[in-house]
Amino acid sequence: MKIEGFGIQLPSPLQPEKNKNVGTENFGNALTELIKTVNDSQQESQKAIQDFVSGNGVELHEVMIAGEKAKTNLELLMEIRNKAIDMFKELTRIPV
């Protein structure tokens, strides 16, 4: 069984030539890619469940793995969202 990543590569702070244009566009693109990945994993999980129930040769452990992958991706997205909201709240408290 092949172990896959989350599907996006976050920029490394140790590569200054790639981080010259770091800003809201890069964060937005990374967040959009993560949302797409979460959506894809949710759809794969639903398909695995449907195939298992229909008897299309999907084993129970494959259904469980797809479900856990979707759950983990969603939890990661929710944590990133929570941290972004906390960051925004903190920035709005800074006096100008």
Secondary structure as UniProt FT lines:
FT   TURN            13..14
FT   TURN            16..18
FT   TURN            20..21
FT   HELIX           24..54
FT   HELIX           60..93
//
